[in-house]
Each structure stands twice: as structure tokens, then as C-alpha cells.
Amino acid sequence: MQEFDYQLRPRIIFGPHTVQRLGSLAKELGCARALVVSDPGVVNAGIYSFGMESLRSVGVEVLGFHDLAENPNTHHVDLGVQRAREFQPDLLVGLGGGSSMDCAKGINFLYSCGGRMSDYWGVGKATHPMLPMIAIPTTSGTGSETQSFALISDSETHVKMACGDPKAACRVAILDPALTLTQPNSVTALTGIDAMTHALETFVCNKRTPISECYSREAWQLLSRSFSYVLETGDDVNARGRMQLGACFAGMAIEASMLGAAHALANPLTAMLGVAHGQAVGLMMPHVIRFNSAVVEKRYAELASLLPHDKSRTTQKASDRVADVFKGWMQEAELATSLERLPQWPSQSKANSEDTHLLLGQLADSASKQWTAAFNPRPASQPEMLQIYQAALKSET
């Protein structure tokens, strides 16, 4: 049995309209000046104003920082640190998707400890206590609200750095499913797919523990039984709540264990080709499931038994059932299921086998160096990563 050292965090508050408690929670933490990090989409949707009004209603002074984008990079963090130094907050609030929460954590590292983001690449490198942070996710995807890691890309090299420290963990996570009702269906799709990959990878990774398995299993049940319905019926707050809880539990599973090859393969697609993370990791997931089946077939069988689709006996291998159902979700979400169907896939590579081979080799080189690759249940170095990319190139099976 895997040894582990796990501390339960953060405090989690769940329910519709719980964002209204933000001000009182800030006061409980003894805070008077809050820097609220939200991306422009959250501001335009009117969600940022909910948080701002709650804070101001109890006398907390607020400054918003919105100069960030999807997959925040070191430039975004540096801009936020500059605003923080001018404002001198005693509380950070990440209000938005994973990008807003990760950027807020990145700002916290540099504002509290100094230096550059690369100084904190890895685990346990914070040098001073960090500001308390409250996270309020507006999507059901990353689970960043329950993780002590900030995922920040280098603005020059585009390498994604995982910077983690217990000091960076949020004090409070507010899960308000009503905030997710306004998100576009494309965001629901991409974030939901991402959350399900978290449940899948944490359940089979070589760093899993009895604690992480509990979160992975519950996340899988909540997400797999709600995703298709939420795509069809976006205004059901109870279904949205199940998705948000599922994403949260999957994030807690990551915090207690780790991910695997699907994320290692996805990161180069995002960094080199600009493919959205949910699209990239979702495309690679079925192929990673089949690759891993040689060593963790029994674990996939457990997940298959929890699927709402798995009501009748079948001779199909459990890993194939899970992979096929996952591919079906990608199709329901109108996402590409092969590399060549990606809009970002270079046109010359579609026509030239030599260009394709070169690009796949570059992607595989990068994937094999990703941190999460080391936690895949079946070892995957550059040749294996290349094999999985090749399987994903044209395959529709």
C-alpha cells in the first residue's frame, strides 16, 4: 500500500449563491484589502461584480486585476505582482476559471517571497509565509481551488511550470454552481472533459493513495453521470453543482496523488500549436487508456462498472469500454478526436509524411520531459510517447 502524508485543505463552501459570503469570509480571515484576480470574460459576464460587491459591503477595499488570459504566463504574473505592490493587499481572491486561480497563486508566490516564477518551479520552494487566498471557480474543470500548485507558462519558452507549495494552498474554496450557468457551451465542454481526465488519471497513476482513490472515484461518478446532460441542459443548477463538485473532488485527487501521460502529451500540443488544454488532453486520453491497459486493466474495469452506459454484460475489454465512452463524450462536445482534425494541425503535415514524422518527434520529445509523465502507471519515454501520438494521428477508433 502506498505511503502518504496528506493534509485536508482548503475549507470548502458549496451551494448556489454562496459567492455572497465572500465578504464575511474575508473578514473572518482578518483581511481589509483584497486583490481580486479575474479574467476579462468573468468581468464581462458580471460575475466579478458579485464578488466585489460582497467584499465592499463589509468594508473590504478591493482592487481588480484582469490583465491575464487562458494559460497564464510569467508576463501576466509580473503585471499582477506590480499591481499588488502598488495596492499592498492582505488577501488574494481568484475568481474565475483555472487561469484566474493559477495566476492569483503565481502573484502570491512572487509578492510574498520575491524572485521570479521559475524560482518556484517544483515543490516546496516558497521562502516566506504567503497571503491567504480565497478561490471561487466559475467553471467545472481544473480543480485548482483545491490544489497547492500554480501552473504558469514561461512567456518566452512557453514551457508550463508547475510551482507547488503547501503555503500556496487556498484557505477557502467557494463552490457556487450558479456562477457556472452563464458559461458558453464550449467552455462547459472543454472544462468538463478536463475534469474527467483528472478523475481517470489520478485513479490509475503510480502515486495514487487510498485517500486520492476516494476522491477520484467520487469525481468519476459525478462527472460521468452529469456531463452529457449538462451539455444538453445548461440551465439545471443541480446538474451544474454535480459537475462542480466532481471537478473539485478530482482536483483534490490530484493534490493527493498526481496525473499521467495524457497531460504530458497534451501540454506540448498547447505550447507548440496553441490547442486548448481540454481539447488536447481529451483527444489523447482514449489512446493513453489503451496504452495503460496492459498494467491497470482491473482499475479501468472498476471505472467501467460505475459508468451509467455500462448496464449490460459485454465481452468488450473494460479499458476499451472506458476509452470508447470517453471518445463519445468528445464527439458530443464537438471536439476533434484525432490530431489531423485539429484546426491547429499544420496543413503541410497533413500532406507530407516527412513533416508529420518530424512534428510528432518534436511533440514526443517534449511530452517525455513533462513532469506528469513520471507518474503514468506504464512507463512512457520518448518512443512510447511517439507511439501514442501516432495512434492519435488519424485514428477514429
C-alpha positions, 0 to 999 in steps of 0.5 A: 500500500502506498505511503502518504502524508496528506493534509485536508485543505482548503475549507470548502463552501458549496451551494448556489449563491454562496459567492455572497459570503465572500465578504464575511469570509474575508473578514473572518480571515482578518483581511481589509484589502483584497486583490481580486484576480479575474479574467476579462470574460468573468468581468464581462459576464458580471460575475466579478461584480458579485464578488466585489460587491460582497467584499465592499459591503463589509468594508473590504477595499478591493482592487481588480486585476484582469490583465491575464488570459487562458494559460497564464504566463510569467508576463501576466504574473509580473503585471499582477505582482506590480499591481499588488505592490502598488495596492499592498493587499492582505488577501488574494481572491481568484475568481474565475476559471483555472487561469484566474486561480493559477495566476492569483497563486503565481502573484502570491508566490512572487509578492510574498517571497520575491524572485521570479516564477521559475524560482518556484518551479517544483515543490516546496520552494516558497521562502516566506509565509504567503497571503491567504487566498480565497478561490471561487471557480466559475467553471467545472474543470481544473480543480485548482481551488483545491490544489497547492500548485500554480501552473504558469507558462514561461512567456518566452519558452512557453514551457508550463511550470508547475510551482507547488507549495503547501503555503500556496494552498487556498484557505477557502474554496467557494463552490457556487454552481450558479456562477457556472450557468452563464458559461458558453457551451464550449467552455462547459465542454472543454472544462468538463472533459478536463475534469474527467481526465483528472478523475481517470488519471489520478485513479490509475497513476503510480502515486495514487493513495487510498485517500486520492482513490476516494476522491477520484472515484467520487469525481468519476461518478459525478462527472460521468453521470452529469456531463452529457446532460449538462451539455444538453441542459445548461440551465439545471443548477443541480446538474451544474453543482454535480459537475462542480463538485466532481471537478473539485473532488478530482482536483483534490485527487490530484493534490493527493496523488498526481496525473499521467501521460495524457497531460504530458502529451497534451501540454506540448500540443498547447505550447507548440500549436496553441490547442486548448488544454481540454481539447488536447488532453481529451483527444489523447486520453482514449489512446493513453487508456489503451496504452495503460491497459496492459498494467491497470486493466482491473482499475479501468474495469472498476471505472467501467462498472460505475459508468451509467452506459455500462448496464449490460454484460459485454465481452468488450475489454473494460479499458476499451469500454472506458476509452470508447465512452470517453471518445463519445463524450468528445464527439458530443462536445464537438471536439476533434478526436484525432490530431489531423482534425485539429484546426491547429494541425499544420496543413503541410503535415497533413500532406507530407509524411516527412513533416508529420514524422518530424512534428510528432518527434518534436511533440514526443520529445517534449511530452517525455520531459513533462513532469506528469509523465513520471507518474503514468502507471506504464512507463512512457519515454520518448518512443512510447510517447511517439507511439501514442501520438501516432495512434492519435494521428488519424485514428477514429477508433 
